[in-house]
Every structure is written in structure tokens, then in C-alpha cells.
């Protein structure tokens, strides 16, 4: 059994817990938190909650520690720190800082003789793999990524920080005409506004200036200013009834040409439609935790990404079983 520890028990931590329960070769040995452990009730019978400070004392009981904190401030500190103690997996998703994060985690892992995987999930993660495969197969081509329809947790949080806003769910919605143009192999050039729409469902505080809130949302730089954005004001009951889930998904598409005269056009598409973003992400992470465990047992150390890990390491099936049933 692969003994799994989870650090952080928000949406992603709960998703990882569900994924571990689905894998018969894994067991959850503990959930670790910065909060008061007594304030947290986990779903798995018999699993204890510990304060984060207990990880060092329990590292011999953990084969892989899965880090479920945020990419902005948690993971840049936590992943290198715990990579010096355990084999670790994280879902770091700040694309521009991945090279820096990789270098920090790689140094810590190699010094400790441990194995790590960073930026593991569906984007970065499964989408990254499909971009790479399609680029290798169709070197003369162009990549497109569409996200949604789904809840953007970062954008929702940004709206909740506006004065007068009690709650928000922000949906990222791909523009169907843009996607169809790509699927037709036309290789269009898009502005940001031409690829996605943003739709906000906002619960405002009593007496709040709705016009001001809507204006602040639509003109928020880096979040909404470059998009066509629709704002709906709803009640708390409507929010609870209609927007309590965390769906997401999207498509990675590459179009390319082959033939000496570029006479043939090809379209490669990988699509996800997710009822629960954190549960699917947790499921990807669990598979890569298996890979980390196996690679460390083979003596491979340092930091890896999804690009470095052969698919067979993700499966609990033997090579013979994979060749017989999936190849």
C-alpha cells in the first residue's frame, strides 16, 4: 500500500481524499492542517487530522505527501520545504513561475534523495501533455486552449474582494464560433475578447451600489477588462440552489498540416467536461503520487513534471496487463 498524507483540507484536499479512496493500492494515513485539527472532520473513517508541524515527526509513515495549498503564497514555500522531508506532489499552476518553482523543488528533493512532481492537475497537467503530444506529431501547426464552461475560483475570489459583495461565482465560457473556426482547421488569430466570455453571479450586501459593483467588475484589470463580461445580481438562496458546485473543463486543440505541399489538414483535440474541478484534479494527482512512489523506489530523485513520467508509472496494472488490455 502507498501511504498518502494530505497537507491542506480545502476543496482540493477533499478531492484528493476521494481519489485515494478509489485506488486500492493507496491508503490515507493522515490529513495535516495549519488550522486547529479539532475543527476538521474528514470523510475517511479512522483517519486522524494533525497540525502541519507533525509532518516531520511522521515522515517515515508517509510515502507521498500531497500538497493542496494555493499557488500564490502556499506552494512556493511549502513544496521545497517538504520536498526535503518526503516525496511530494503539488498542483502549482502559476505558469510564469513554473521554472523557478521547479528549480527550488528539484534542489531540495535531490539533496534529500526524494522524488517530487509539481504542476500536476489538468492545466497544467493533462492539457500540458496533450499540447506536447500534438506539437510533436504536427510540428507545422498552431495551438489553441479554451477553458470552460466552468467556475474560475480565482476570478470569483477577486469579485468577492470588491466592497459591497458578499459572494460571487464567475463562469468562464468559451465562444462557440471561435472554437468551431479552430476545429475547421482555419488557424485564426484571436484577441483575448474573441475566445472567452465571463459571466458573474453576484450576491450583494443590502444597500450596496449595484451599478458601482458592476462597473468595478467589468473594468478590473487582468481579470475582466479584456473580456465581454455579464453581471447578474442574485439572492443568497439562488446562489446556494444554482451555483454551489465547482464544474470546469475545456479543450486543447492543435491544427496542423502534413504533406510536402501542406495539402492535408489535421485537427487534434483533447476535451474535458468536469462536474467537480477539485475531485478531478485530485484524481490526476493521486495517479502521479503512484508514479512518484515507484520512481523513488527505483532510485530516481529530484523534481519531475508530467513531461518526464512514462504513462505506465501512473497505472496500478502491470506491464503485461497494460499490453494485453489497453495497448
C-alpha angles and dihedrals in degrees: 000000000000108000111221129197123192122209111198125024106213125112094305094045090054090047091054090048090055091048094051089054089057094054113078094201093057135075130187109233099178149343116227125202143173088222127079103291090217089063094062128078115191125205098232116088115239096014116127129214117227135185114259090248090069094067094088092052091048101041092111088060094052122077094180128012114206114207114212102176128117125282096228100066112344107058099043087064103028101048098055090041095054095035084071089060108030145011103271143191126195138176098224105171108175094116097196092055099045095101091052093045091048092053093051094048094043092055093050094044096049093048090054097040090243134133126231139182121200134189094027121162133071100305108040092023122034093023089050091054093050092049089053096047092049093046091053093048097042107031091167099063150075136259128227129181123193121186125204163309081227149106115279104209093193094052091044089054091049091057092046088060092063113105110259097024118118099177142352143185116197119198123202109211125189116225106246096212090055092050092048091051090055092046088053089061094244095134095216125189112236136195116219090257092055096058106047143022125208124216123189128198107196134189107203128200117255110279095010119150101253095188091054092048092050091048092050091050096049093047099042107129119234091013114051111351093089095048139068100251130190120199123202121187112213140167126262089249091055090049092052094045100043110020109036096109131083105224122165143148141137146177138272110204130181122185121193146156134237135187129073090275096035089250098149127063124203133190123202116190134179115188134188129190109183128189089192121026094192095047093050091045089049090052092053090049092050091055091051091047086062089052092050091051093050095044092050090050087054091053098256110143139177132051123321137183130206087270092065100050124086113228093240090067089064096059130079088212122098122247090255091053093047092051092047099046112020108027 
